[in-house]
Amino acid sequence: MNAARPDRIAVYGAYGHTGRFVLHELRRRGFVPVACGRDAAKLAALAEAAGVETRVAGVDDPAALDAAFAGTAAVLLCAGPFMDTSAPVLDAALRARIHYLDVAAEQRAVADTLARDAEARAAGVTVLPAMAFYGGLADLLASAALDGATDADALDIAVALDGWHPTRGTRITGERNRHPRSYIEHGRTLHLPDPAPVRTTDFPAPFGRQETVLLTLSEAVLVPHHIACRNLHAWMNLAPLRDLRDPATPAPVATDDSGRSAQRFMVDVRVRRGAHQGRATASGRDIYAVTAPLLAEALQRILDGRVRGSGALAAGQAFDARDFLAALTPAGVAVALEVASGAEPAASVS
């Protein structure tokens, strides 16, 4: 790995909505971000506003990507659609022998990244896709609820949002991502039916009982990468999906100095493994903003050696899930764990 400047971190897509949160979080932790991306004008404006070093590189220009990532310890990919960006950025990271992390929610992109485990191991680096609200957070919660087990009879993930003001990047990805989504039922990987089934889900307060629809994102790829699941389903409440599908819904609006919106979220994961039943929940504000501490905490643990080896890994595979989740408390993420039927109750980690 190129470790000439272990504090210098390339952020590709740094001028985007999530990228700006990531820049701030890296600086807060003492890293020196290098802002990278395809748009020279947006990078110039970011350099003037934030005082960061910038490097222009298109994903279709391998030489420019090599130059952009030179002298850095890792690249954090925050620019989608990831079906277009993840492969070339990962290629450049592997050539440079630097760590790669992204925030993809697209199942196909995440599966393609995880399939490059052998290349990552050969390069001696950690490759961590979907280290974000969608994907990584649910995977960590599932791992914590299973308390180290690597198989489950049933794993049920439910997401509740009190609304969703999508970014332009979210809308573009939604338009581009036409690959079928998968889930697991009775040991078989299936594609989501159309229309997808709807059920009532009971969330902890303040969400309570919600109508939810079967909707899997990158967690349905991450979790089976290291946990053998006989059944894996993921659900989302209907209200934010109505916002997302309405072209008139505006982009997120900051409600405090950090830039976070007022959006509230909850991820509720329930697992069953024989007599063991576990539940792990995480709640907080702003699904875009919370991705920054998730990504930066993962990066920090990779660089200081608190990661379980190299290769292409899922979040719960790479880290001690309970310890990682506890570290999110300063970011305003409340986490609670429960186990029953054959195990002693676990204390909240929030």
C-alpha positions as CSV (number, residue, x, y, z in Angstrom):
1,M,0.0,0.0,0.0
2,N,1.1,3.6,-0.7
3,A,1.5,4.9,2.8
4,A,3.6,8.0,2.1
5,R,0.9,10.2,3.5
6,P,-1.5,8.1,5.7
7,D,-3.4,11.2,6.7
8,R,-4.2,12.2,3.1
9,I,-7.5,10.8,1.8
10,A,-9.0,11.1,-1.7
11,V,-12.7,11.9,-1.8
12,Y,-14.1,11.3,-5.2
13,G,-17.3,13.2,-5.7
14,A,-16.4,15.6,-2.9
15,Y,-18.6,18.5,-4.1
16,G,-21.8,16.4,-3.9
17,H,-24.2,16.5,-1.0
18,T,-22.8,13.5,0.8
19,G,-19.3,14.3,-0.2
20,R,-19.4,17.6,1.6
21,F,-20.4,15.9,4.8
22,V,-17.5,13.5,4.3
23,L,-15.0,16.3,3.8
24,H,-16.1,17.9,7.1
25,E,-16.0,14.6,9.0
26,L,-12.5,13.8,7.7
27,R,-11.2,17.2,8.7
28,R,-12.8,16.9,12.2
29,R,-10.9,13.6,12.7
30,G,-7.5,15.1,11.6
31,F,-7.3,13.8,8.1
32,V,-6.3,15.9,5.1
33,P,-8.9,15.4,2.3
34,V,-8.0,15.7,-1.3
35,A,-11.2,16.6,-3.2
36,C,-11.5,14.8,-6.5
37,G,-14.2,14.6,-9.2
38,R,-15.2,15.0,-12.8
39,D,-16.4,18.7,-12.8
40,A,-13.5,21.2,-12.7
41,A,-15.8,24.2,-12.1
42,K,-17.5,22.5,-9.0
43,L,-14.0,21.6,-7.7
44,A,-12.8,25.1,-8.1
45,A,-15.8,26.5,-6.2
46,L,-15.2,23.9,-3.5
47,A,-11.5,24.8,-3.2
48,E,-12.5,28.5,-2.8
49,A,-15.2,27.8,-0.2
50,A,-13.6,25.0,1.8
51,G,-9.9,25.6,1.2
52,V,-9.1,22.0,0.1
53,E,-6.7,20.6,-2.4
54,T,-8.6,19.5,-5.6
55,R,-7.8,17.2,-8.4
56,V,-9.8,16.8,-11.6
57,A,-10.3,13.3,-13.0
58,G,-13.0,11.6,-15.1
59,V,-13.8,8.0,-14.5
60,D,-13.1,7.3,-18.1
61,D,-9.4,8.6,-17.7
62,P,-7.3,6.0,-15.9
63,A,-4.2,8.2,-16.0
64,A,-6.1,11.1,-14.4
65,L,-7.4,8.9,-11.7
66,D,-3.9,7.6,-10.9
67,A,-2.7,11.2,-10.6
68,A,-5.7,12.2,-8.5
69,F,-5.1,9.4,-5.9
70,A,-1.3,9.7,-5.9
71,G,0.1,10.1,-2.4
72,T,-3.1,9.2,-0.6
73,A,-3.8,6.3,1.7
74,A,-7.4,5.6,0.6
75,V,-10.1,6.8,-1.8
76,L,-13.7,7.3,-0.6
77,L,-16.1,7.1,-3.5
78,C,-19.2,9.3,-3.0
79,A,-20.1,9.9,-6.6
80,G,-22.7,7.8,-8.4
81,P,-24.3,6.2,-10.2
82,F,-22.0,3.5,-8.8
83,M,-22.6,1.2,-11.7
84,D,-20.7,3.8,-13.7
85,T,-18.1,4.9,-11.1
86,S,-17.2,2.1,-8.8
87,A,-15.3,-0.2,-11.2
88,P,-12.9,2.5,-12.6
89,V,-12.3,4.1,-9.2
90,L,-11.6,0.7,-7.7
91,D,-9.3,-0.2,-10.6
92,A,-7.3,3.0,-9.8
93,A,-7.2,2.2,-6.1
94,L,-5.9,-1.3,-6.7
95,R,-3.2,0.0,-9.1
96,A,-2.1,2.4,-6.4
97,R,-2.5,-0.2,-3.6
98,I,-4.7,2.0,-1.5
99,H,-7.8,1.2,0.4
100,Y,-11.2,1.8,-1.3
101,L,-14.5,2.6,0.4
102,D,-17.8,3.6,-1.3
103,V,-21.4,4.5,-0.3
104,A,-23.2,2.6,-3.0
105,A,-26.8,1.4,-2.4
106,E,-27.0,-0.3,-5.8
107,Q,-27.0,-4.1,-5.4
108,R,-25.3,-4.8,-8.8
109,A,-22.4,-2.4,-8.1
110,V,-21.9,-3.8,-4.6
111,A,-21.9,-7.4,-5.8
112,D,-19.4,-6.5,-8.6
113,T,-17.1,-4.9,-6.0
114,L,-17.3,-7.8,-3.6
115,A,-16.4,-10.1,-6.4
116,R,-13.0,-8.5,-6.6
117,D,-11.9,-9.9,-3.2
118,A,-8.9,-11.8,-4.7
119,E,-7.5,-8.7,-6.4
120,A,-7.9,-6.7,-3.2
121,R,-6.1,-9.4,-1.2
122,A,-3.3,-9.5,-3.7
123,A,-2.9,-5.7,-3.4
124,G,-2.9,-6.0,0.4
125,V,-5.8,-3.5,0.8
126,T,-9.3,-3.4,2.2
127,V,-12.2,-2.8,-0.2
128,L,-15.4,-1.9,1.6
129,P,-18.5,-1.2,-0.5
130,A,-21.8,0.4,0.8
131,M,-20.2,1.8,3.9
132,A,-23.2,4.1,4.4
133,F,-26.8,4.4,5.7
134,Y,-28.0,1.9,3.1
135,G,-26.0,-1.2,3.4
136,G,-23.3,-0.9,6.0
137,L,-25.4,0.3,8.9
138,A,-27.9,-2.6,8.5
139,D,-25.1,-5.1,8.1
140,L,-23.4,-3.9,11.3
141,L,-26.8,-4.2,13.1
142,A,-27.3,-7.7,11.8
143,S,-23.8,-8.8,12.9
144,A,-24.4,-7.2,16.4
145,A,-27.7,-8.9,16.8
146,L,-26.2,-12.3,15.8
147,D,-23.4,-11.8,18.3
148,G,-20.7,-13.2,16.1
149,A,-22.6,-16.0,14.5
150,T,-22.2,-16.4,10.7
151,D,-25.5,-18.0,9.9
152,A,-29.2,-17.2,10.5
153,D,-32.5,-18.9,9.9
154,A,-34.2,-15.5,9.3
155,L,-33.0,-11.9,9.1
156,D,-35.5,-9.1,8.8
157,I,-34.4,-5.5,8.1
158,A,-36.9,-2.7,8.3
159,V,-36.2,1.0,7.6
160,A,-38.5,3.9,8.6
161,L,-38.0,7.5,7.5
162,D,-40.3,10.3,8.4
163,G,-39.8,11.7,4.9
164,W,-37.3,11.7,2.1
165,H,-36.0,14.7,0.2
166,P,-33.7,13.1,-2.4
167,T,-30.6,14.6,-3.7
168,R,-30.0,15.0,-7.5
169,G,-27.6,12.1,-7.3
170,T,-30.3,9.9,-5.7
171,R,-32.7,10.7,-8.5
172,I,-30.1,10.1,-11.2
173,T,-29.2,6.7,-9.7
174,G,-32.8,5.7,-9.5
175,E,-33.3,6.5,-13.1
176,R,-30.2,4.5,-14.2
177,N,-30.5,1.5,-11.9
178,R,-32.8,-0.9,-13.6
179,H,-31.2,-4.1,-12.4
180,P,-33.6,-6.4,-10.5
181,R,-33.3,-6.4,-6.7
182,S,-32.9,-9.7,-4.8
183,Y,-33.9,-11.2,-1.5
184,I,-33.6,-14.7,0.1
185,E,-36.5,-17.0,0.9
186,H,-36.2,-20.6,2.0
187,G,-32.6,-20.7,1.0
188,R,-33.3,-19.4,-2.6
189,T,-32.2,-16.0,-4.0
190,L,-35.2,-14.4,-5.7
191,H,-36.0,-11.2,-7.5
192,L,-38.5,-8.8,-6.0
193,P,-41.9,-9.3,-7.5
194,D,-43.9,-6.5,-9.1
195,P,-45.9,-5.4,-7.3
196,A,-43.8,-6.1,-4.2
197,P,-45.7,-7.4,-1.1
198,V,-46.8,-4.9,1.6
199,R,-47.1,-5.6,5.3
200,T,-47.6,-3.8,8.6
201,T,-44.3,-3.4,10.6
202,D,-44.1,-2.4,14.3
203,F,-41.2,-0.1,14.8
204,P,-40.0,1.3,18.2
205,A,-41.2,4.8,19.1
206,P,-41.5,7.3,17.6
207,F,-42.4,5.5,14.4
208,G,-44.7,2.8,15.7
209,R,-46.9,0.8,13.4
210,Q,-46.1,1.5,9.7
211,E,-47.2,0.2,6.3
212,T,-44.0,-1.2,4.7
213,V,-43.1,-2.7,1.3
214,L,-40.5,-5.3,0.5
215,L,-37.6,-3.3,-0.8
216,T,-34.0,-4.5,-0.7
217,L,-31.0,-2.4,-1.4
218,S,-27.3,-3.1,-0.9
219,E,-27.8,-4.8,2.5
220,A,-29.2,-7.8,0.7
221,V,-25.8,-8.3,-1.0
222,L,-23.6,-7.3,2.0
223,V,-25.2,-9.6,4.6
224,P,-25.1,-12.9,2.6
225,H,-21.5,-12.1,1.7
226,H,-20.5,-13.2,5.2
227,I,-23.7,-14.5,6.9
228,A,-25.5,-17.6,5.5
229,C,-29.1,-16.6,5.6
230,R,-32.0,-19.0,4.9
231,N,-34.4,-16.0,4.8
232,L,-33.5,-12.4,4.3
233,H,-36.1,-9.7,3.7
234,A,-35.8,-5.9,3.9
235,W,-38.7,-3.5,4.2
236,M,-39.3,0.3,4.0
237,N,-42.2,2.4,5.1
238,L,-44.4,3.9,2.3
239,A,-44.3,7.6,3.2
240,P,-40.7,8.3,2.1
241,L,-41.2,6.3,-1.1
242,R,-44.1,8.6,-2.0
243,D,-41.7,11.6,-1.5
244,L,-39.0,9.9,-3.6
245,R,-41.4,9.2,-6.5
246,D,-42.8,12.7,-6.5
247,P,-40.7,14.9,-8.9
248,A,-41.8,18.0,-7.0
249,T,-40.2,16.9,-3.7
250,P,-37.3,19.3,-3.2
251,A,-33.7,18.4,-2.3
252,P,-32.7,18.2,1.4
253,V,-32.7,21.5,3.4
254,A,-30.2,22.2,6.2
255,T,-31.8,22.9,9.6
256,D,-28.6,23.4,11.6
257,D,-25.0,24.6,11.2
258,S,-23.8,21.1,10.4
259,G,-26.0,21.0,7.3
260,R,-28.2,18.2,8.5
261,S,-31.8,18.1,7.5
262,A,-34.6,17.5,10.0
263,Q,-35.2,14.0,8.6
264,R,-35.5,11.2,11.2
265,F,-34.6,7.6,10.5
266,M,-34.7,4.2,12.1
267,V,-33.2,0.9,11.1
268,D,-34.7,-2.1,12.9
269,V,-33.0,-5.5,12.4
270,R,-34.4,-8.7,13.8
271,V,-32.6,-12.1,13.6
272,R,-33.5,-15.7,14.4
273,R,-31.0,-18.5,14.7
274,G,-32.4,-21.6,16.4
275,A,-33.3,-20.6,19.9
276,H,-31.5,-17.3,19.6
277,Q,-33.6,-14.2,18.8
278,G,-31.9,-10.8,18.5
279,R,-32.9,-7.3,17.6
280,A,-30.7,-4.3,16.9
281,T,-32.0,-0.8,16.2
282,A,-30.3,2.4,15.2
283,S,-32.0,5.8,15.0
284,G,-30.9,9.4,14.3
285,R,-31.1,12.3,11.8
286,D,-30.5,12.6,8.1
287,I,-29.6,9.5,6.1
288,Y,-27.1,11.4,3.9
289,A,-25.3,13.1,6.8
290,V,-25.0,10.0,8.9
291,T,-23.1,8.3,6.1
292,A,-20.1,10.6,6.8
293,P,-19.3,9.2,10.4
294,L,-20.0,5.7,9.2
295,L,-17.5,6.1,6.3
296,A,-14.9,8.0,8.4
297,E,-15.1,5.5,11.3
298,A,-14.5,2.6,8.9
299,L,-11.6,4.4,7.3
300,Q,-10.0,5.2,10.7
301,R,-10.3,1.6,11.8
302,I,-8.8,0.3,8.6
303,L,-5.8,2.6,8.9
304,D,-5.1,1.9,12.6
305,G,-5.4,-1.8,12.2
306,R,-8.8,-2.5,13.8
307,V,-10.0,-4.3,10.7
308,R,-10.2,-8.1,10.1
309,G,-7.7,-8.4,7.3
310,S,-7.6,-7.3,3.7
311,G,-9.8,-8.1,0.7
312,A,-13.4,-7.1,-0.3
313,L,-15.4,-7.1,2.9
314,A,-18.8,-6.2,4.3
315,A,-18.9,-3.9,7.3
316,G,-19.9,-6.5,9.8
317,Q,-17.3,-8.8,8.5
318,A,-14.5,-6.2,8.7
319,F,-15.1,-4.8,12.2
320,D,-16.3,-5.6,15.7
321,A,-19.9,-4.6,15.0
322,R,-20.9,-3.8,18.6
323,D,-17.8,-1.7,19.2
324,F,-18.3,0.1,15.9
325,L,-21.9,0.9,16.6
326,A,-21.0,2.3,20.0
327,A,-18.5,4.7,18.3
328,L,-21.4,6.3,16.5
329,T,-23.0,7.8,19.6
330,P,-21.2,11.2,19.2
331,A,-22.7,11.4,15.8
332,G,-26.2,11.3,17.3
333,V,-26.9,7.7,16.4
334,A,-28.8,5.8,19.2
335,V,-28.3,2.1,19.1
336,A,-30.0,-0.6,21.2
337,L,-29.5,-4.4,21.3
338,E,-31.8,-7.1,22.6
339,V,-31.4,-10.8,22.7
340,A,-33.9,-13.5,24.0
341,S,-34.7,-17.2,24.0
342,G,-31.5,-18.8,25.1
343,A,-29.3,-15.8,25.7
344,E,-28.9,-13.2,28.4
345,P,-30.2,-9.7,27.5
346,A,-27.5,-7.4,26.0
347,A,-27.2,-3.8,27.2
348,S,-27.8,-0.9,24.9
349,V,-24.6,0.4,23.3
350,S,-26.0,3.9,22.9
